[in-house]
Amino acid sequence: MSGRLRLTDSPASGVIMGNNVKTSLAEILSPIDPLMARVDVEILEKMKTGISLIDEGAFHLFKKGGKKIRAALIILCSGLKNAIPDDVVEVAAAAEIVHAATLIHDDIIDGSIYRRGELTVAKKYGNRVAVLVGDYLYTRALEVAVGSDRLDLFPIMVAATRDMVKGELYQIEYSTIDRISKEHYYRIIEMKTARFMAACAKLGGVKAKMSEEESDVLYQFGLNLGFAFQIVDDTLDVVDMAGVTGKDTGNDFINGKITLPFLHLLEVSGPKEREELSALAAAPDENSWSRVRGRLIESGSVDHCIEVSTGYVKKALKYLDFFGTSLHKDIIVNLAGFLLERNY
C-alpha cells in the first residue's frame, strides 16, 4: 500500500464526496486564505513574550506551519449560516495554540525525535524547556479566550483542554497490550482528539451567535470527524514513511501504544499468532515493528481502519444536513474528504 490513504481503496468507501474532491489542503482552504493568513499573524503575536527560550521553543513548532485544521473548522463553521464574523480569527488562533501545547507535551511523553520534519521542541531545547513552553501556551490560549467579548467561549475551550489532558493520562494507563481494549482505544481518542475537534466546530457556531441547538449539532459533527481524523492518523503510522509524515513511523507501537490497526490484527489472528503478537507488543522495538507492520498490511487491518474512518465521516456529514447549501459547507465537505485521503 502506498503512503496515501485513499477513500476509494476501501470496500466500504462508496461515494461520499462525489468525484470532485480536491486532494490539496491548500486548494480546499483557498477561499479562506486571507483569514488563515491572519490566524498565522495572530498566533505569532499571541505567543510573543520577549523571553527567548519561550519564544524560540513556541515558534519552533510553527516553523513548518502545520495543517491548522482546527482553526479552519472554527472559521468555516462560523460561516455556515451568515458571513464569517471578523473577530473569529482570534478564537481560531487560540485553538491552534492549545493544539501546539498538546503536541509539545505528547512529544515529551512519547520521546519523539521529529515533528513536522523538524526536531521536536523537547529534543531541540530539552524536556524542562518543552514542559514549560507547553504550559505557557495552554495558559496563553485560555487567556485569549477569556479576553474575548464572548465569555461563553471560555467554558468550551476549558472543557476541551481538560479532556485532552485526561485523555493523555487515560492513554498512559490503558494503551499498553496488557490493558488495552477497543473500548479503551475509542475512549482515548474521544478525549484526546475528537472532543477538541468537536469543541472547535461548536466554537465557530457560538462565535457566530447560532442557537444552542445549531451549536450542539456542530459539536456532534466535529466529534465524529475527530474520530475519523485520529483513526486515519493511527493508520498512517503503519503505512507511511517518515519522509512523508515528518514523524517517526511506527512510533506508537515502539512506544508501547496499541491503536486500532493492531487491535484489529489481534481480532483476526489465530490463538498462536495472537500470543506471538502480544509478546512482540509487550517488548516493542524496531525489529518487532518491522514484522508487525507487514502483518498489519497483509491482514486487512489497514483497510478495516479506512472503513471505520469512512463510517465516521459519513455520520459527521449527516449532521451538516441541518444547514443549508453554502460555500463554507462545500469547503467543509471537501475538507472531510481530505482528512480521509491525506498522506500527512
C-alpha positions in Angstrom: 0.0 0.0 0.0 1.2 3.5 -0.8 1.6 6.3 1.7 -1.7 7.9 0.8 -4.8 6.5 2.4 -7.4 6.7 -0.3 -11.1 6.6 0.2 -11.5 4.6 -3.0 -9.1 1.9 -1.6 -11.7 0.8 0.9 -14.6 -1.6 0.1 -16.8 0.5 2.4 -16.0 3.8 0.8 -18.9 4.4 -1.5 -19.0 7.9 -2.9 -19.1 10.4 0.0 -17.9 13.5 -1.7 -18.7 12.7 -5.3 -15.9 12.8 -7.8 -14.8 16.4 -7.2 -12.8 16.0 -4.0 -9.8 18.3 -4.0 -6.8 16.5 -2.7 -4.7 19.5 -1.8 -5.4 21.1 1.5 -4.2 24.5 0.2 -6.6 24.2 -2.7 -9.5 23.3 -0.4 -9.0 26.1 2.0 -8.0 28.7 -0.6 -11.4 30.6 -0.3 -10.5 31.4 3.3 -6.8 32.2 2.7 -6.9 35.8 3.9 -8.5 34.6 7.2 -6.0 31.7 7.6 -3.1 34.2 7.0 -4.5 36.4 9.8 -4.6 33.3 12.0 -0.8 32.9 11.4 -0.2 36.5 12.3 -2.4 36.3 15.4 -0.6 33.1 16.6 2.8 34.8 16.5 1.5 37.9 18.2 -0.2 36.0 21.0 2.8 33.8 21.7 5.4 36.5 21.8 6.9 37.2 25.2 10.3 38.7 24.8 11.8 35.7 26.7 14.0 33.9 24.2 13.5 30.3 25.5 9.8 30.6 25.4 9.6 32.5 22.1 12.1 30.2 20.3 10.5 27.0 21.7 7.0 28.1 20.8 7.9 29.4 17.4 9.9 26.3 16.6 6.8 24.1 16.4 5.1 26.5 14.0 8.2 26.7 11.7 6.6 24.4 9.1 3.1 25.9 9.7 1.1 22.7 10.2 -2.3 22.0 8.7 -4.3 24.2 11.1 -7.4 22.0 10.6 -8.9 23.2 13.9 -8.6 26.9 13.0 -10.1 26.2 9.6 -13.0 24.3 11.3 -13.8 27.2 13.6 -13.7 29.7 10.7 -15.8 27.6 8.3 -18.4 26.5 10.9 -18.9 30.2 11.9 -19.9 30.9 8.3 -22.5 28.1 7.8 -25.4 30.5 8.1 -24.2 34.0 7.6 -20.9 35.9 6.9 -17.9 34.8 8.9 -17.5 37.0 12.0 -14.4 39.2 11.6 -13.2 38.5 15.1 -13.4 34.7 14.8 -9.7 34.7 13.9 -8.6 35.3 17.5 -10.5 32.2 18.7 -9.1 30.2 15.8 -5.6 31.2 16.8 -6.2 30.3 20.4 -7.3 26.8 19.3 -4.2 26.3 17.4 -2.1 27.4 20.3 -3.8 24.9 22.6 -3.2 22.2 19.9 0.5 23.2 19.8 0.8 22.8 23.6 -0.6 19.2 23.4 1.9 18.3 20.7 4.8 19.6 22.7 3.7 17.6 25.7 2.9 14.5 23.7 6.4 14.5 22.2 7.9 14.7 25.7 5.8 11.7 26.9 6.5 9.7 23.7 10.1 10.5 23.5 9.6 11.5 19.8 12.5 12.9 17.9 10.7 14.5 14.9 7.6 16.6 14.5 6.7 18.1 11.1 10.1 17.1 9.7 12.0 19.0 12.4 13.4 18.1 15.8 10.7 18.2 18.5 10.8 21.1 21.0 11.9 18.6 23.6 14.8 17.2 21.5 16.0 20.7 20.5 15.6 22.5 23.8 15.3 19.8 26.4 12.4 18.4 28.4 12.4 21.2 31.0 12.0 23.9 28.5 9.5 21.9 26.5 7.2 21.3 29.5 7.3 25.0 30.5 6.7 26.2 26.9 3.7 23.8 26.6 2.4 25.1 29.9 2.8 28.7 28.8 0.9 28.0 25.5 -2.0 26.5 27.4 -2.4 29.4 29.7 -1.9 31.9 26.9 -4.6 30.3 24.7 -7.1 30.3 27.6 -6.2 33.9 28.3 -7.1 34.8 24.7 -10.4 33.1 25.1 -11.1 34.9 28.4 -10.2 38.2 26.7 -12.9 37.7 24.1 -16.0 39.8 24.3 -17.9 36.4 24.4 -17.2 34.7 27.7 -19.4 31.8 26.7 -16.5 30.6 24.6 -14.3 30.1 27.6 -16.1 27.0 29.1 -16.0 25.2 25.7 -12.2 25.8 25.4 -11.5 24.8 29.0 -13.6 21.6 28.8 -11.8 20.6 25.6 -8.4 21.3 27.1 -9.3 19.4 30.3 -10.5 16.4 28.3 -7.2 16.3 26.3 -5.2 16.1 29.5 -7.5 13.4 30.9 -7.2 11.5 27.7 -3.4 11.6 27.8 -3.4 10.1 31.3 -6.1 7.6 30.3 -3.8 6.5 27.4 -0.9 6.1 29.7 -3.0 3.8 31.9 -4.8 1.8 29.2 -3.0 1.8 25.9 -0.4 -1.0 26.6 -1.0 -4.5 25.4 -1.8 -5.8 28.9 -4.6 -3.2 29.4 -6.0 -2.1 26.1 -9.3 -3.0 24.5 -11.2 -1.4 21.7 -13.4 0.3 24.3 -10.4 1.8 25.9 -9.0 2.9 22.5 -12.1 4.7 21.4 -12.3 6.4 24.8 -8.7 7.6 24.5 -9.2 9.1 21.0 -12.5 10.6 22.0 -10.9 12.6 24.9 -7.6 13.3 23.2 -8.8 14.3 19.7 -12.5 14.0 18.9 -13.8 16.3 21.7 -11.3 19.1 20.9 -12.3 18.9 17.2 -16.0 18.9 18.3 -15.3 22.0 20.5 -13.7 23.8 17.5 -16.8 23.2 15.4 -19.0 24.4 18.2 -16.8 27.4 18.9 -17.5 28.5 15.3 -21.2 28.2 15.9 -21.2 30.0 19.2 -19.0 32.8 17.9 -21.5 33.3 15.0 -24.3 33.5 17.6 -26.1 30.4 16.4 -28.7 28.8 18.5 -27.8 26.3 21.2 -29.3 23.5 19.0 -27.3 24.5 16.0 -24.1 24.7 18.1 -24.7 21.3 19.5 -25.2 19.9 16.0 -21.8 21.3 15.1 -20.3 19.7 18.2 -21.6 16.2 17.0 -20.3 16.9 13.5 -16.9 17.7 14.9 -16.9 14.8 17.3 -17.4 12.2 14.5 -14.9 14.0 12.3 -12.4 13.9 15.1 -12.8 10.1 15.5 -12.1 9.7 11.8 -9.2 12.0 11.9 -7.4 10.1 14.7 -8.1 6.7 13.3 -6.6 7.8 9.9 -3.6 9.3 11.9 -3.0 6.0 13.7 -3.3 4.1 10.4 -0.8 6.5 8.7 1.6 5.5 11.5 1.5 2.0 9.9 1.7 2.7 6.2 3.7 5.9 5.8 7.3 6.7 5.6 8.8 9.3 8.0 9.9 11.3 5.0 6.2 11.9 4.1 4.7 12.4 7.5 7.6 14.2 9.1 7.1 11.9 12.2 8.6 8.7 13.4 6.9 5.8 11.6 5.8 3.1 14.0 6.3 5.5 16.9 3.0 4.4 18.5 3.9 0.7 18.6 7.6 1.2 19.5 6.5 3.4 22.5 4.1 0.7 23.7 0.8 2.3 22.4 -1.7 -0.1 20.9 -4.0 1.5 18.3 -6.9 0.3 16.2 -4.9 -1.3 13.4 -3.1 -3.6 15.9 -6.3 -4.3 17.8 -8.0 -5.4 14.6 -5.0 -7.6 13.7 -5.3 -9.4 17.1 -9.0 -10.0 16.4 -8.4 -11.7 13.0 -5.4 -13.7 14.1 -5.5 -17.2 15.4 -4.6 -18.0 19.1 -1.0 -18.8 18.4 -0.3 -15.7 16.3 -2.2 -13.6 18.8 0.1 -14.8 21.6 3.2 -14.1 19.4 1.9 -10.6 18.5 1.1 -9.8 22.1 4.6 -10.8 23.1 6.1 -8.5 20.5 3.9 -5.7 21.7 4.9 -6.2 25.3 8.6 -5.7 24.4 8.5 -3.5 21.3 11.5 -2.4 19.2 12.3 -1.6 15.6 12.8 -5.2 14.6 9.5 -6.4 16.1 7.8 -3.3 14.5 9.0 -4.4 11.0 7.4 -7.8 11.5 4.2 -6.4 12.9 3.9 -3.8 10.2 3.9 -6.4 7.4 1.2 -8.4 9.1 -0.9 -5.2 9.7 -1.0 -4.6 5.9 -1.4 -8.2 4.9 -4.2 -8.9 7.3 -6.5 -6.2 6.0 -6.2 -4.2 9.2 -5.4 -1.0 7.3 -8.4 -1.4 5.1 -10.6 -2.1 8.1 -9.4 1.2 9.7 -10.2 3.1 6.5 -13.7 1.6 6.5 -14.2 2.6 10.1 -13.0 6.2 9.4 -15.2 6.4 6.4 -18.2 5.5 8.5 -17.4 8.3 11.0 -17.1 10.8 8.1 -20.4 9.8 6.7 -22.0 10.2 10.1 -20.3 13.6 10.5 -21.6 14.9 7.2 -25.2 13.8 8.0 -25.1 16.4 10.8 -24.3 19.1 8.2 -27.7 18.4 6.6 -29.0 20.6 9.4 -27.5 23.5 7.5 -28.4 24.8 4.0 -26.2 24.9 1.0 -23.3 27.3 1.2 -19.8 27.8 0.0 -18.5 27.2 3.5 -20.4 23.9 3.8 -18.9 22.8 0.5 -15.4 23.6 1.8 -16.1 21.5 4.9 -17.3 18.6 2.9 -14.1 18.7 0.8 -12.1 19.1 4.0 -13.7 15.9 5.4 -12.7 14.1 2.2 -9.1 15.3 2.5 -8.9 14.1 6.1 -9.7 10.6 4.9 -7.4 10.6 1.9 -4.5 12.6 3.3 -1.0 11.3 3.4 0.2 13.6 6.2 
